Amino acid sequence: MYRKELPQGYIIQQTEARHAKALDALQRLVFPTLAEEERMAERHYLHHLEVFPQGQMVLMDGDEVVGMTSSIRYHLSLEDHTFLGVSDNLWFNTHEPQGDWLYGMDMGVHPRYRGQGLARQLYRARQEICRSLGLKGQVIVGMPIGYVDYAREMSLDEYYEHLIEGSIYDPTVSTQMRMGAEPQRLIHNYLDDPNCGNAGVMMILSADKEV
């Protein structure tokens, strides 16, 4: 079972059933503009532990859940898809036990704990899971949340091109790129969140890269 103590004293560990209720509440803090039907709830988190326990992790400050990441094993596909489709409406029954990539379903840190590099630590933990399972790496679909500030100026496709060029900084996607994630494509209508224009940027992070 995964468990790692961070320099700040926080713990990243495999999710347990006792964390599910706190994760439900954390979703609302981390994703305030996400559509209700796309937010994971206590019942979903409990089921994820039955499907793929190794891919579910929490960030703990003492007894408080202050961050989380969840994932499934999957194949690499660059075709159009949606968050609800790939997650089986949040239940994760799309998990492929022999899948050779770790598909990240969500990643979040409590607003009060941001700015400490904790999301990077969660990505690093996922890299360790990839290596322990012999996977090729992570599939990350980043939410370009900065698009809301440019929506009146340019299309999503134009925003994406600026991101790739590095002429626009996006709080989520640009940070993921700096960690070594390689953009593959923009997926329109990936989810329902106006801040990112309902889109996701699909990226891959090879298991051999240091985050």
C-alpha positions as CSV (number, residue, x, y, z in Angstrom):
1,M,0.0,0.0,0.0
2,Y,1.4,3.4,-1.0
3,R,2.5,5.8,1.7
4,K,5.0,8.7,1.6
5,E,5.8,11.5,4.0
6,L,6.5,14.8,2.4
7,P,9.1,17.4,3.6
8,Q,6.3,19.6,5.0
9,G,5.0,16.7,7.1
10,Y,2.0,15.9,5.0
11,I,1.3,12.3,4.0
12,I,0.3,10.9,0.5
13,Q,-1.2,7.5,0.9
14,Q,-3.6,5.1,-0.8
15,T,-7.2,6.2,-0.3
16,E,-9.2,4.3,2.3
17,A,-13.0,4.0,2.7
18,R,-12.9,6.3,5.7
19,H,-11.7,9.1,3.4
20,A,-14.7,9.0,1.0
21,K,-16.9,11.5,2.8
22,A,-14.2,14.1,3.1
23,L,-13.3,13.6,-0.6
24,D,-16.9,14.3,-1.5
25,A,-16.7,17.7,0.3
26,L,-13.3,18.4,-1.2
27,Q,-14.6,18.0,-4.7
28,R,-16.9,21.1,-4.2
29,L,-14.0,23.2,-3.0
30,V,-11.6,22.2,-5.8
31,F,-14.0,22.2,-8.7
32,P,-16.6,24.9,-7.8
33,T,-17.7,25.6,-11.4
34,L,-17.9,22.0,-12.6
35,A,-21.3,20.6,-13.4
36,E,-22.9,18.7,-10.5
37,E,-23.2,15.5,-12.5
38,E,-19.5,15.5,-13.1
39,R,-18.4,15.9,-9.5
40,M,-17.4,12.7,-7.7
41,A,-19.3,11.8,-4.6
42,E,-18.8,9.6,-1.6
43,R,-20.5,6.6,-3.3
44,H,-18.2,6.9,-6.3
45,Y,-15.0,7.1,-4.2
46,L,-16.0,3.9,-2.3
47,H,-16.6,2.1,-5.6
48,H,-13.2,3.2,-7.0
49,L,-11.5,1.3,-4.2
50,E,-13.2,-1.8,-5.3
51,V,-12.2,-1.3,-9.0
52,F,-8.6,-0.1,-8.7
53,P,-7.4,0.7,-5.2
54,Q,-3.8,1.3,-6.3
55,G,-4.8,4.3,-8.4
56,Q,-6.6,6.2,-5.6
57,M,-4.6,8.5,-3.3
58,V,-5.2,11.2,-0.7
59,L,-3.0,14.0,0.6
60,M,-3.3,14.2,4.4
61,D,-2.5,16.9,6.9
62,G,-2.9,14.9,10.1
63,D,-6.4,13.5,10.0
64,E,-7.6,16.1,7.4
65,V,-7.9,15.2,3.7
66,V,-6.5,18.2,1.8
67,G,-5.8,16.8,-1.6
68,M,-6.6,13.8,-3.8
69,T,-5.9,12.1,-7.1
70,S,-7.8,9.2,-8.7
71,S,-7.0,7.2,-11.8
72,I,-7.7,4.0,-13.8
73,R,-5.5,1.8,-16.0
74,Y,-6.4,2.4,-19.6
75,H,-5.1,2.3,-23.2
76,L,-3.8,5.4,-25.0
77,S,-6.3,6.8,-27.5
78,L,-6.3,10.2,-29.1
79,E,-9.9,10.0,-30.3
80,D,-12.6,12.3,-29.1
81,H,-14.1,11.3,-25.8
82,T,-15.7,12.8,-22.7
83,F,-14.9,12.8,-19.0
84,L,-18.2,11.0,-18.2
85,G,-17.6,8.5,-21.0
86,V,-14.1,7.5,-20.1
87,S,-15.0,7.4,-16.4
88,D,-18.2,5.4,-16.9
89,N,-20.2,8.3,-15.4
90,L,-17.7,8.6,-12.5
91,W,-17.9,4.9,-11.5
92,F,-14.5,3.9,-13.1
93,N,-15.9,0.6,-14.5
94,T,-13.9,1.5,-17.7
95,H,-10.8,0.5,-15.8
96,E,-8.7,-2.0,-17.9
97,P,-6.7,-4.3,-15.6
98,Q,-4.1,-4.8,-18.4
99,G,-4.1,-1.2,-19.5
100,D,-0.6,0.1,-20.1
101,W,-1.3,3.8,-19.2
102,L,-2.5,5.4,-16.0
103,Y,-5.4,7.7,-17.0
104,G,-5.8,10.5,-14.4
105,M,-9.4,11.2,-13.6
106,D,-9.0,14.0,-11.1
107,M,-6.4,15.9,-9.2
108,G,-7.0,18.6,-6.6
109,V,-5.6,20.4,-3.6
110,H,-7.6,22.3,-1.0
111,P,-7.4,26.1,-1.8
112,R,-5.9,26.7,1.6
113,Y,-2.9,24.4,0.8
114,R,-2.1,25.7,-2.7
115,G,1.2,27.2,-3.5
116,Q,3.3,24.6,-1.8
117,G,4.0,22.3,-4.8
118,L,1.6,19.7,-3.5
119,A,-0.1,19.0,-6.8
120,R,3.4,18.2,-8.2
121,Q,3.9,15.8,-5.3
122,L,0.7,14.0,-6.3
123,Y,1.8,13.8,-9.9
124,R,5.1,12.4,-8.6
125,A,3.3,9.8,-6.6
126,R,1.3,8.8,-9.7
127,Q,4.7,8.4,-11.5
128,E,5.8,6.0,-8.8
129,I,2.6,4.0,-9.2
130,C,3.2,3.9,-13.0
131,R,6.7,2.5,-12.5
132,S,5.7,0.0,-9.8
133,L,3.0,-1.4,-12.2
134,G,5.2,-1.3,-15.3
135,L,3.0,1.2,-17.1
136,K,4.2,3.5,-19.9
137,G,3.1,6.7,-18.1
138,Q,0.2,9.0,-17.3
139,V,-2.6,10.3,-19.6
140,I,-3.5,13.7,-18.3
141,V,-6.5,15.8,-19.5
142,G,-5.8,19.2,-18.2
143,M,-8.6,21.8,-17.8
144,P,-7.5,25.0,-19.4
145,I,-9.1,27.1,-16.7
146,G,-7.5,30.3,-17.9
147,Y,-9.6,30.4,-21.1
148,V,-12.4,32.2,-19.2
149,D,-10.2,35.4,-19.3
150,Y,-9.7,35.1,-23.1
151,A,-13.1,33.8,-24.3
152,R,-14.1,37.1,-25.8
153,E,-10.9,37.5,-27.6
154,M,-10.2,34.2,-29.2
155,S,-11.5,30.7,-29.9
156,L,-10.5,27.7,-27.9
157,D,-8.4,26.5,-30.7
158,E,-6.5,29.8,-30.8
159,Y,-6.1,29.7,-27.1
160,Y,-4.7,26.1,-27.3
161,E,-2.2,27.2,-30.0
162,H,-1.0,30.1,-27.8
163,L,-0.6,27.6,-24.9
164,I,1.6,25.3,-27.0
165,E,3.7,28.2,-28.2
166,G,4.1,29.4,-24.6
167,S,2.7,32.9,-25.4
168,I,-0.2,32.4,-22.9
169,Y,0.1,31.0,-19.4
170,D,-2.7,28.7,-18.2
171,P,-2.7,28.0,-14.5
172,T,-3.4,24.3,-15.0
173,V,-2.1,23.3,-18.4
174,S,1.1,25.4,-18.5
175,T,2.0,24.0,-15.1
176,Q,1.5,20.5,-16.3
177,M,3.6,21.2,-19.4
178,R,6.4,22.5,-17.2
179,M,6.4,19.1,-15.3
180,G,7.1,17.4,-18.6
181,A,3.6,16.6,-19.9
182,E,3.5,16.6,-23.7
183,P,0.3,18.0,-25.2
184,Q,-1.4,15.7,-27.8
185,R,-4.6,17.5,-28.7
186,L,-7.4,19.7,-27.6
187,I,-10.7,17.9,-26.8
188,H,-13.8,20.0,-27.3
189,N,-16.8,19.3,-25.0
190,Y,-14.8,17.0,-22.7
191,L,-16.7,18.2,-19.7
192,D,-19.1,20.8,-18.5
193,D,-17.2,23.7,-16.9
194,P,-17.5,27.2,-18.3
195,N,-14.1,28.3,-17.0
196,C,-12.3,26.0,-19.4
197,G,-14.8,26.4,-22.3
198,N,-15.9,22.8,-21.6
199,A,-12.6,21.6,-23.1
200,G,-9.6,19.5,-22.0
201,V,-6.0,19.4,-23.2
202,M,-4.9,15.8,-23.5
203,M,-1.3,15.2,-22.6
204,I,1.0,12.3,-21.8
205,L,3.7,12.1,-19.2
206,S,6.1,9.2,-19.8
207,A,6.9,7.1,-16.8
208,D,10.7,7.7,-17.2
209,K,10.3,11.4,-16.7
210,E,11.1,13.0,-13.3
211,V,8.4,15.3,-12.2
